Structures are given as structure tokens and as C-alpha cells.
Amino acid sequence: MATIKENIQEVHRRLVNACTKAGREPASARLLVVSKTFEAAAVREAHAAGERAFGENYVQEALDKIAALADLRAGIEWHLIGPLQSNKTRVVAEAFDWVHTVDRLKIAQRLSEQRPERLAPLQVCLQVNISGEASKSGVAPADVPALATQVAALPRLRLRGLMAIPEPAQDLEAQRLPHRQLAQLLQGLRDQGLALDTLSMGMSADLEAAVLEGATLVRVGSAIFGSRPAKA
Ligand SMILES: *Cc1c(COP(=O)(O)O)cnc(C)c1O
């Protein structure tokens, strides 16, 4: 079985190939290592292999891992990529560097109010329900411009861009479509005057499609750590 380090190298090869194919700078799509359900020791291994940005889905699990890896804290960026309920905003505002899953103003306002002054502004993305799935969280595409304007005005947040988890699709063209739609939404916000630089999209199965459509932050878990136990 390949090691975490070998898997990371393979993911970087995939990212570089996709960037080349897209005519993009090889470093323009950053890797966010998704460590949910894996132990702190696995994160430590990925860190030793050179990775610095880690994504977690479950707040309590993440807090435990952040504590276990406190010695590495200064060099790590912790990203929350899972759903965020309003009763968890304070611990998230205190412990994370990024939140990708802001999808309503109330959550953003709480995060801004609760972000400690001693820390840099919290970096946020709006999660967009790009495939229009009823069960998925995320703001509807039509509501993105208004929410983006409101979130961008909050003092302790820095709005960086958009995030989506499209419905899985098999072939490359089908995978590209929702990523293209997210990229177009981001462009619309820029045309509105917002200074945004982040498209958080692409996972183990569709990172090539995402990079071809402009992903700047690609969230990869199972291609690095192996498959996760099915969540009940
Ligand atoms: C789990 C997860 C990922 C990583 O998915 P893989 O298929 O394991 O690469 C990316 N983004 C989000 C929001 C996730 O929950």
C-alpha cells in the first residue's frame, strides 16, 4: 500500500498535469488536505510531507486534532469544510483560519462578532448549492450576490470566494459543468467589485475537472488517506 507521502506526491502530479492542461501556473491550484475521520498522527505525516492546509468537517473532531497538533499550529492552516451550526460559531471563530461553509448571514455575523481581535480576520467562502440538491446545504446561486455583499462588509471576516460540492458525475464533461457554473458566479461577484481570489472546488474524484474550470483550492481526502468508514 502506498504511504501518505506517496499519495500526496501523486495528488500533486495530478494537480500539476491538470494545471498544465488548463494553461495555468502549476502552483495556482493549492491542495487542501481533508483529514476528517483520520487521526492526528496521519495529519502529522502529511505535514511532514510538506502539507500546511488541512480541512475538517466535524467541529469537535477538529478541535481535538488541533489540540493534539498544537506544536505545529503556527505553520498550519485549519479550514472548516463541514456544515456549521450557530451554536458552534464561537469555537470555530477561535480555532480555525478558514470557514468554507458560510451559507447565511446570521452565521457570518456571529463569526465576525466572535473572531478574537488578536487573530487575523477569519477567511471565509460562501458555500453554494450549485447542483440544486434539496438535501444539500449552501446558498442558492441566485442569492449569492446579495449574501456576498453583506458578508464582505463584516469587519472580522475576509470573504475570499466560493465553495461547492457538486453532485458526483462520471465523465469529465459532466464533472466540469457545475465547476464552470461556480467559476461564472465568482466572476460575476468580481464584476460587481468584490476582490475575491478563491474557488474551493474539486475532490479526489473530480479534481481535474475542477482545475480545468479554475479551482484555486482543491479539497482532497481519500486519494491521500484512503477510504473512510461509511458514516452512519
Ligand atoms: C470529505 C470531503 C472532501 C474530500 O473528499 P474526498 O472524496 O475524500 O477527496 C472534500 N470536501 C468536502 C466538503 C468534504 O466533506
PDBQT file of the ligand as one rigid body, heavy atoms in Angstrom, charges set to zero:
ROOT
HETATM    1  C1  LIG A 301     -14.835  14.726   2.591  1.00  0.00    +0.000 C 
HETATM    2  C2  LIG A 301     -14.816  15.993   1.811  1.00  0.00    +0.000 A 
HETATM    3  C3  LIG A 301     -13.865  16.232   0.821  1.00  0.00    +0.000 A 
HETATM    4  C4  LIG A 301     -12.839  15.213   0.390  1.00  0.00    +0.000 C 
HETATM    5  O1  LIG A 301     -13.456  14.213  -0.334  1.00  0.00    +0.000 OA
HETATM    6  P1  LIG A 301     -12.609  13.004  -0.990  1.00  0.00    +0.000 P 
HETATM    7  O2  LIG A 301     -13.528  12.437  -1.957  1.00  0.00    +0.000 OA
HETATM    8  O3  LIG A 301     -12.257  12.109   0.130  1.00  0.00    +0.000 OA
HETATM    9  O4  LIG A 301     -11.405  13.618  -1.596  1.00  0.00    +0.000 OA
HETATM   10  C5  LIG A 301     -13.876  17.460   0.195  1.00  0.00    +0.000 A 
HETATM   11  N1  LIG A 301     -14.775  18.411   0.513  1.00  0.00    +0.000 NA
HETATM   12  C6  LIG A 301     -15.699  18.224   1.457  1.00  0.00    +0.000 A 
HETATM   13  C7  LIG A 301     -16.661  19.315   1.776  1.00  0.00    +0.000 C 
HETATM   14  C8  LIG A 301     -15.764  17.005   2.130  1.00  0.00    +0.000 A 
HETATM   15  O5  LIG A 301     -16.704  16.825   3.052  1.00  0.00    +0.000 OA
ENDROOT
TORSDOF 0
